[in-house]
């Protein structure tokens, strides 16, 4: 088996990263260790540990663990599994834990097939997805499942994974005399970009393609690693020219109204092979987050650039991107709308669902009228310049100001 598969953790002591959800004492870990898991959706990028967590569930459960791939199986196969789970529950009093890899590949109608079995407890669903569940998983399934977010693995976690693979003599490379200097290890970790599978595949490829020296050692240094990784190593090197650092420099250059810096980082991304659509999406976000109503047309320009990218494509679309970047960098800036939204969101989270003031509610029945719905509401168009003074916030937040544009 590939190194990445051989080194897949079998227990939490070997599982590095995701401490927020899988650390000692955390609910998910407790549920797995006590074999008391309820239906759960694991959402995270590739190589973050979703399948590994599912395997650990399989090792711990006293029930029957069934693997189901939404990429290669469909509703007919699912119905067979559900019937087997029902028989298992009725005849043997055993529960079935169904792991559905890439659950987002099921459309909404197909996902509905899970609902009855999840609801009555016939199956405990463990779904894994790289896509946002809010958009890709149907609401009834989400409401019956715990959604846990896995992040890209940190450099520290990846370093532990690398060391374990080099030392493990049974499943890893411990029997080989492999030497990797610190800078090469850092570059390999940067290249992995938070993905344990990429890290281990890269390590295995480097070891297999590096000849042993006279002492029988495999020495992987920066020069050798550069030959193996080539251009992509530069693009994803977190210590230097990586994807995230460059997009950060790009955005900050536009925020600081420096079109020259913004153009340079744009050129760096395009030369590195960055997805032009990703750049355009960041520009659309920037137009509202950092410019807002100081120059409302910024969002229009950013959207036009995104459309041009789709219609024209690279390399010519680089001209459209440059046009948009210099406009956004030169425009007046205001984050008042964004800040106001964040403050409003904080109040929603703190105070919950505060009641709508009675005068803002529509009175569509006589009972509602009797209860005071709509009473005292001032219709703006009945007033000069369609301006009216009345409270639009819940009583508890009366007078609160969220939007404070620059004067």
C-alpha positions in Angstrom: 0.0 0.0 0.0 1.1 3.6 -0.4 2.8 5.2 2.5 -0.1 7.5 3.1 -2.4 4.6 3.5 0.0 2.6 5.7 0.5 5.5 8.0 -3.2 6.2 8.5 -3.7 6.6 12.3 -5.4 3.7 14.1 -6.0 5.6 17.4 -6.1 9.1 18.8 -2.5 8.9 20.0 -1.4 8.8 16.3 -3.9 11.4 15.2 -2.3 14.8 14.9 -4.3 18.0 14.4 -8.0 18.8 14.7 -7.6 19.3 18.5 -10.7 21.5 18.6 -12.9 18.5 17.8 -10.8 15.4 18.4 -8.7 16.5 21.3 -8.8 14.8 24.7 -12.1 15.4 26.4 -13.8 16.8 23.3 -17.4 15.5 22.5 -16.5 13.8 19.3 -13.6 11.9 20.8 -15.6 10.9 23.8 -18.5 9.7 21.6 -16.1 7.6 19.5 -14.2 6.1 22.5 -17.5 5.3 24.3 -19.1 3.9 21.1 -22.0 6.4 21.5 -21.8 8.3 18.3 -24.8 10.0 16.7 -25.1 11.0 13.1 -22.4 13.5 12.1 -21.2 15.4 9.0 -17.4 15.9 8.8 -16.6 18.9 6.7 -13.0 19.7 5.8 -10.4 20.0 3.0 -8.7 16.9 1.5 -6.2 15.3 3.8 -7.5 16.8 7.0 -8.5 13.5 8.6 -12.2 12.8 7.7 -11.7 9.3 6.5 -9.2 8.6 9.3 -11.8 9.6 11.9 -14.3 7.3 10.1 -11.8 4.4 10.3 -11.3 5.0 14.1 -15.0 4.9 14.5 -15.0 1.5 12.7 -12.3 0.3 15.1 -14.2 1.4 18.2 -17.8 0.5 17.4 -19.5 -2.6 18.6 -21.9 -2.3 15.7 -21.4 -2.9 12.0 -19.4 -0.3 10.1 -20.3 0.0 6.4 -18.4 2.1 3.9 -20.5 3.8 1.1 -19.1 6.0 -1.6 -21.4 8.6 -3.1 -19.0 8.9 -6.0 -19.5 5.3 -7.3 -22.8 4.1 -5.6 -26.4 5.2 -5.8 -29.8 5.0 -4.2 -30.4 1.3 -5.3 -27.3 0.2 -3.4 -28.3 2.4 -0.5 -31.7 0.8 -0.2 -30.0 -2.6 0.0 -27.8 -1.4 2.8 -30.8 0.0 4.7 -32.7 -3.3 4.4 -29.6 -5.1 5.8 -29.4 -2.6 8.6 -33.0 -3.0 9.4 -32.6 -6.8 9.6 -29.5 -6.4 11.7 -31.3 -4.2 14.1 -34.3 -6.4 14.4 -32.7 -9.8 14.4 -29.3 -9.2 16.1 -30.0 -5.9 18.0 -26.9 -4.4 16.3 -26.7 -0.9 15.0 -25.2 0.1 11.7 -22.8 3.0 11.2 -22.8 4.1 7.6 -19.9 6.1 6.4 -20.7 8.0 3.3 -17.6 9.4 1.6 -18.1 12.5 -0.6 -21.7 12.8 0.5 -22.0 16.1 -1.4 -22.0 14.1 -4.7 -25.5 12.9 -3.9 -28.1 15.3 -5.2 -30.9 16.5 -2.9 -33.4 13.9 -3.9 -30.8 11.1 -3.4 -29.9 12.6 0.0 -33.5 12.3 1.1 -33.2 8.6 0.9 -31.1 8.7 4.1 -33.7 10.5 6.1 -36.1 7.8 7.3 -33.3 5.5 8.4 -31.4 8.3 10.2 -34.5 9.5 11.8 -35.6 6.1 13.2 -32.1 5.2 14.2 -31.7 2.3 11.8 -28.4 3.8 10.7 -25.9 6.2 12.3 -24.8 8.4 9.4 -21.2 9.6 9.2 -20.9 11.8 6.1 -17.6 13.3 4.8 -17.5 16.3 2.5 -15.1 18.8 1.2 -18.0 21.2 0.3 -19.9 23.6 2.5 -22.8 21.5 4.0 -25.0 24.6 4.1 -25.2 24.5 0.3 -24.6 20.8 -0.5 -26.5 18.9 2.2 -30.3 19.1 2.6 -31.6 20.9 5.7 -33.6 17.9 7.1 -30.4 15.9 7.1 -28.3 18.7 8.6 -30.9 19.1 11.4 -30.5 15.5 12.3 -26.7 15.5 12.3 -23.9 17.2 14.1 -21.8 19.2 11.7 -18.1 19.3 12.6 -15.5 21.4 10.8 -12.0 20.1 10.1 -9.4 22.6 9.2 -6.3 22.2 7.0 -3.6 20.7 9.1 -1.1 23.1 10.7 2.6 22.9 10.0 3.1 21.6 13.5 0.7 18.7 12.9 2.3 17.9 9.5 5.7 18.0 11.1 4.6 15.3 13.6 3.2 13.2 10.8 6.5 13.5 8.9 8.5 12.5 11.9 6.3 9.6 12.7 6.5 8.3 9.1 10.3 8.5 9.2 10.6 6.7 12.5 7.9 4.0 12.2 9.7 0.8 11.4 6.6 -1.3 10.8 4.4 0.8 8.5 6.7 3.8 7.8 10.2 4.4 6.6 12.0 3.6 9.8 14.0 0.7 8.3 15.3 3.0 5.6 18.2 5.4 6.4 16.5 8.6 5.4 18.0 12.0 6.2 16.1 15.2 5.6 17.5 18.6 6.6 15.3 21.2 8.4 14.8 23.5 5.4 13.8 20.6 3.1 11.3 19.3 5.7 9.8 22.8 5.9 9.6 23.0 2.1 7.9 19.6 2.0 5.4 20.6 4.7 4.7 23.9 2.8 4.2 22.0 -0.4 1.6 19.8 1.3 -0.5 22.9 2.1 -2.3 21.4 5.0 -2.9 18.0 3.4 -1.4 15.0 5.2 -1.9 12.7 2.2 0.1 15.1 -0.1 2.9 15.3 2.5 3.3 11.5 2.8 3.0 10.9 -1.0 5.7 13.6 -1.5 7.9 12.0 1.1 7.5 8.5 -0.4 8.2 9.8 -4.0 11.3 11.6 -2.8 12.6 8.5 -1.0 11.9 6.3 -4.0 13.6 8.6 -6.4 16.7 9.5 -4.4 19.6 7.1 -4.8 21.4 5.9 -1.7 24.9 7.2 -1.1 28.0 5.0 -0.4 26.9 4.6 3.3 23.5 3.3 2.1 21.7 6.5 3.3 19.0 8.4 1.4 19.8 12.1 1.8 17.1 14.5 0.8 18.4 18.1 0.7 17.0 21.3 -0.8 18.6 20.8 -4.2 17.2 17.2 -4.5 13.8 18.3 -3.3 13.7 21.1 -5.7 14.4 18.7 -8.6 11.6 16.5 -7.4 9.0 19.2 -6.7 10.0 21.6 -9.4 7.8 24.7 -9.9 4.9 23.7 -7.7 7.2 23.6 -4.7 7.7 27.3 -5.1 4.1 28.1 -5.4 3.1 26.3 -2.2 6.1 27.0 -0.1 4.6 28.5 3.1 8.0 29.9 4.1 8.2 32.0 0.9 6.2 32.3 -2.2 3.1 30.4 -1.2 -0.5 30.8 -2.3 -1.8 32.3 0.9 1.0 34.8 1.5 0.7 36.1 -2.1 -3.0 36.5 -2.0 -2.6 38.3 1.4 -0.1 40.7 -0.1 -2.3 41.2 -3.1 -5.3 42.2 -1.0 -3.3 44.4 1.4 -1.8 46.3 -1.5 -5.3 47.1 -2.9 -6.5 48.0 0.7 -3.6 50.4 1.1 -4.4 52.0 -2.3 -1.1 50.8 -3.9 -1.9 49.8 -7.5 1.8 49.1 -8.2 2.1 46.5 -5.4 -1.3 45.0 -6.4 -0.2 44.6 -10.0 3.0 42.9 -9.0 1.3 40.3 -6.8 -1.3 39.8 -9.5 1.5 39.0 -12.0 3.1 36.7 -9.5 -0.2 34.7 -9.1 -0.8 34.5 -12.8 2.8 33.4 -13.6 2.5 30.7 -10.8 -0.6 29.3 -12.5 -3.2 30.5 -10.0 -6.8 30.1 -11.0 -8.0 33.4 -12.5 -11.5 32.7 -11.1 -10.1 32.6 -7.5 -8.4 36.0 -8.1 -11.7 37.4 -9.4 -13.6 36.1 -6.5 -11.2 37.7 -4.0 -11.7 41.0 -5.9 -15.5 40.8 -5.6 -15.2 40.2 -1.9 -12.7 43.1 -1.6 -15.0 45.5 -3.4 -17.7 45.2 -0.7 -15.4 44.5 2.3 -12.9 47.3 1.8 -14.5 49.8 -0.6 -18.3 49.5 0.0 -20.3 52.7 -0.4 -17.2 54.9 -0.7 -17.3 53.9 -4.3 -20.4 51.7 -5.0 -19.4 51.0 -8.6 -16.4 49.0 -7.3 -18.6 45.9 -6.9 -20.0 46.4 -10.5 -16.4 46.6 -11.9 -15.3 43.5 -9.9 -18.3 41.5 -11.2 -17.6 42.7 -14.7 -14.0 41.5 -14.4 -15.2 38.1 -13.1 -17.5 37.8 -16.1 -14.7 38.7 -18.4 -12.5 36.0 -16.9 -15.2 33.4 -17.5 -15.9 34.6 -21.1 -12.3 35.4 -22.2 -10.1 33.1 -20.2 -6.3 33.4 -19.7 -4.0 34.6 -20.9 -6.0 37.5 -22.3 -8.2 37.8 -19.2 -5.1 39.0 -17.4 -5.7 42.4 -19.0 -9.2 42.4 -17.5 -7.8 41.5 -14.1 -5.2 44.3 -14.3 -7.9 46.8 -15.3 -10.0 45.8 -12.2 -7.1 45.6 -9.8 -5.9 49.1 -10.6 -9.4 50.5 -10.2 -10.0 48.8 -6.9 -6.6 49.9 -5.6 -7.2 53.5 -6.6 -10.8 53.7 -5.3 -11.8 55.4 -2.0 -12.1 52.9 0.9 -14.7 52.3 3.5 -15.4 49.1 5.5 -18.4 50.6 7.3 -20.9 48.2 5.7 -18.8 45.2 6.7 -18.1 46.4 10.2 -21.8 47.2 10.7 -22.8 43.7 9.5 -20.3 42.1 11.9 -21.6 44.1 14.9 -25.2 43.2 13.9 -24.2 39.5 13.7 -22.6 39.7 17.1 -25.9 41.0 18.6 -27.9 38.3 16.9 -25.6 35.6 18.4 -25.6 37.3 21.8 -29.3 38.1 22.1 -30.9 35.4 20.0 -34.2 35.8 18.1 -35.5 39.1 19.6 -39.1 39.8 18.8 -40.0 42.1 15.9 -41.6 45.3 17.1 -45.4 45.2 16.8 -45.6 48.3 14.5 -43.4 46.6 11.9 -45.5 43.5 11.7 -48.2 43.1 9.1 -51.7 42.6 10.4 -53.2 40.1 8.0 -56.0 38.9 10.3 -58.4 40.7 12.7 -56.7 38.9 15.6 -53.4 40.4 14.7 -55.0 43.9 14.5 -56.5 43.4 18.0 -53.0 42.3 19.3 -51.5 45.6 18.0 -49.8 44.4 14.9 -48.9 47.3 12.6 -50.3 49.9 15.1 -48.5 53.2 14.9 -46.5 52.3 11.7 -45.5 55.3 9.7 -45.6 54.8 5.9 -42.5 56.5 4.6 -44.0 57.8 1.3 -46.6 59.8 3.3 -43.8 62.0 4.7 -41.5 64.7 3.2 -38.7 63.2 1.1 -40.0 59.7 2.1 -38.1 60.2 5.4 -39.6 59.0 8.6 -38.3 58.6 12.2 -39.4 55.3 13.8 -37.6 52.4 15.5 -36.7 49.4 13.3 -34.7 47.4 15.9 -36.0 45.1 18.6 -36.7 46.9 21.9 -33.5 45.5 23.5 -31.4 47.1 20.8 -33.3 50.3 20.5 -31.1 53.2 19.3 -28.2 50.9 18.4 -26.1 52.2 15.4 -24.3 49.7 13.2 -23.6 51.6 10.0 -21.2 54.5 10.6 -19.9 55.7 7.2 -17.0 58.1 7.2 -17.9 61.7 7.2 
